Amino acid sequence: MAEAKAPQRGGYAEEVSAERLAEIGLRFEVDGEIATIALDRPSKRNAQTFATWAALADIGGNLPEQVRIVVVKGEGPSFSAGIDLQMFTPEGVPGQGSFSSAARLDTTAFEQRIRTFQQGFLWLRRPEIVSIAAVHGHAIGAGFQLALACDLRIVADDVKFCMKEPAMGLVPDLTGTKPLVELVGLAKAIDICLTARTVLADEAMRIGLAERVVAPGDLAGAVQDKIAELLSTNRDAAAATKRLLQGARARTLEEQSAAEGAEQAQRLKALFG
């Protein structure tokens, strides 16, 4: 297992310690061009805490340059059951505080803290990598949003997606609302979030939340197959194409055509210049 070294992409100050990650309930491994992040609190169904989100941000900020594929998965029976309910108690999670203590911060400081946690999800969209969520069992709230932060979702047929926050008096704030709307449309996103209902595998596939549904025992193999397909393309061309696709919704056809031309000019210069 390789630890992430000095900041190369995100500028975060701290290195990611394997020992510290283990305390938080995460594993981070790098094997050549493939990085794997495993949520590893199976007894808690991989429930997430403030420390989880800060550690995800540190991993992104220290990701080795050679990495092209990032796989996010969960150990045990669930991908992630969402927020650790201990965070809702007055005492909170030992050493991390609670939502009630965080809410006592002034508004500016509280919003800044949320933005810091969001960095743990945002980096998974970088053009130079492709992120894959391997999702099985529960993907609730923060777990659903972590899956939505990834470019692709390959799911087991026992998956249970649920945006639980509105039922708890909260809003989804870990960058999940935009990709959800883009994937399923506004009306379906409203239905999923405001009812806090469960979306099972067949519906997830039908509405675009999942790229592929497989039996739980086939999930790891399906992810490896997708990795092989993704690594078969040129790295720089893949990054340029992802940039084009990510910007397409915000551009007019004319603007997108111009962006295509600019990217292609750079590719041709790199290949033949």
N, C-alpha and C positions, 0 to 999 in steps of 0.2 A: 504494500500500500504506500502510495506517495502522498505526503502532505503538501498542501498549497504553500508556495514560497512567497517571496517578496511581492508586493503589489505590482501588477503589470497592466491591468486593464481598468480597474475601478478606482484605484488610488486609496483604498482603505488602509489604515495604518497597522492593523494587527495581523500577524500571521495566524493561520488556523492550526491549532494544536489538536492532534488526534485524541489526546487524553481529555482535553476540555470538551471536544465534541462528544466523546463517549459519556461524559457527565451530563451533557445536555440531552443526549438521546439521538445523536446523529453519527453517521459514518461518511467519510469522504475518501474516495479512492480514485486514482488516476492510473490508467493502463494505456500508454501511448496516446492516441487521439481521443480516447473515451474516458470521460469522468462519470462516476456514479455517486449520487447522494442518496443515502438510505436513511429514512426516518426509522429510528431504532429504539422505540419505547413500546414494545409489543404489549406489555402488561397494561399500558395506558391507551392502547389502540393508537399509538403514535400521536397523542394529543400534543398540541404545540403551545409554546410559552413565549414570553418576551425574548428569552435567551435563544430559542429556536430561530426566531426571525433575525436577530442580530448575527447569529452564526451563519445563517444563509447569506446574509449580506457580506460577511467576511470571506466566505468561500468564493462568492462572485468577484470580489475585489482582488483576490489572490489567485485566480484561476490561471494555471500554466498556459503559456501561449500556444502550445501544440494542440490543445484540446479543441476538437471539432464537434463532438457529440457529448451531451450531458443527459444522463438518465436519472430521473427522480423516482424512487420507489419506496415502499413501506414494508417493514418486516412484520411478521405475525399475521393476524387475521384481517387487518385493515390497512389501507393506504394511510389515512389519517382521519380520526374522528373529530378533528377541529380543535378548538381552543380547550386547553386544560381547564376543567371546571374549578380547580383550586384557585385560579386567578380571579374568580368571582367572590371568593371568601374574603373577609376582612384581613386575615393574615397573609393571604396570597401564597405564592410559591416561594419557598425558602431562598433568600438571597436575591429575589427578583421583584418582590412587591406584588401588588394586586391592581386590578382595575380601579378600585376605589382610591388607592394612593396615587395612581397616575392621573385620575380625574381631578385631584386637588392641585395639579400644576396649573399655571396660568394658561390661557388658550393658546398663545403663541408657542410656548414650550411643549404643550401637549401635541399640537399639530406637527411640530418639528420632530417629536419622537415617533409619531406615526410615519412620517416621511422616511425616517431612518429605517424603520422596520420594512417599509415598502421596497427599499432597495434590495432586500433579500429575494424579492419576487421579480422585480423589473429586469435584472440582469439576464434572466433566462430568455429574454427576447432578443438579445444581441445578434446582429447579422452574421457575425463570424462563427456562431455556433448554431446547432440545432438541438433543441431540448425536447426530450421525450418523457412524458409521465407514464409510468407503468402502474396502472391503477387497478386495485382489487378491493373487494369489501367496501367498507365505509370511506367515503370522501366527503366529509361534512364541513361546512363553513370554511374555515381556513384551509382545510384539506382540499375542498372543492376549488378554492381560489389558487392553491399551489398547482393543482392540475391544470387550471385555466392559464396559469402563467407560462406553461410550456407550449412549444409550437405544436406538438402532436400528443395525442392521448391514445394509447393502446390499452384496452381495458379487458378485464376478466368478466365473464358473464354473471358473476355475483356482485358486480359493482352497484353501489348505492350513492348517487350524487344528491346532495341536499345543501341549499344555501340557507342555513339555519339562523343567521344573524337577525333578520327582522322579527322572528318569533321570540328572540331574546331581548328585544328592545334596542338592537344595534343595527348598524348598516354594514354591508361588506366593504372593508376599507383596505384590503390587501391586494389591490389592483385587479380584482376579478370582474368588476362590472362591465368594463369596456370589451374585453374579449368575449364575455358571455353574450352581450348584445350583438357583436359582430358575427358570432358563430350561429346563433339561433334566431336573431331578430328581436326587435323591441317587445312585441306582444308576448312572445314565448318567454323572454327573460323576465318580464313583469310577472307572468304566471308562476314561474319557477321560484322567484325570490319572494314575492309577496304572499304566497301560500306556504312557503317553506316545505313544499312537498318533496318526495323522493323521486328521483329520475333513475329508472333501472336501465340495464344494458341495452335492451332492444330500442327503447326510446332514445337513449343517448346516441346510438348509431343512426337512427332515423333523422334526428334533428341536427346532427353535425357536431355533437360534443365528442364523439369518438371516431377515430379513423379505422379502427378494427376491433372486433370483439372475439375473444377466444376463451376456451376453457381455462380455469385457473392454472392447471398444470402446464398449459401451453404458453403462458404469458411471457416467461423469460425467453423462450425460443422465438416468439413473435417479435419481441424487442430486438433480439440479436439479428433477425432477418432484416428488420428495418434499418438497423445500424449499417449492415453490409451494403444495402441499397444506397444509403445516404453517402457512405464513404467512397462509392464508386464514381462519384462526380468530382470534377475539379474544385478544389477548395475555394480558390478566389472567385471563380465563376458562381459557385453556390452562394457565397456571401453577397456578391453583387446582385444576384437574382433575388435573394431574400430582402435586401434593401429595397429593390423595386416593388416587390409584392407588399411589403409593409407600408410603403408610402402611397400605394395605388388608390386607396379609398379617399385620401385627402386631396388628390390631384384631379384636375380635368384631364380629358383624353389628350389634349394638346400638351399639357404639362407632363403627363406620364410618358408620352412619346419622346419628348425632349430628354427626360430622365433616362429612358432606355438608350437613346443615342449617346448620351454622356458616359453611361456605364460601358457601353460597347466600345466606345473610343478608347477608354482606359484598358479594356481587355485586349483589344487588338494591338495596342502599343506594348502591353506586357508580353504578348505572345510573339509579335513579329517586329517590334520596334528595335 
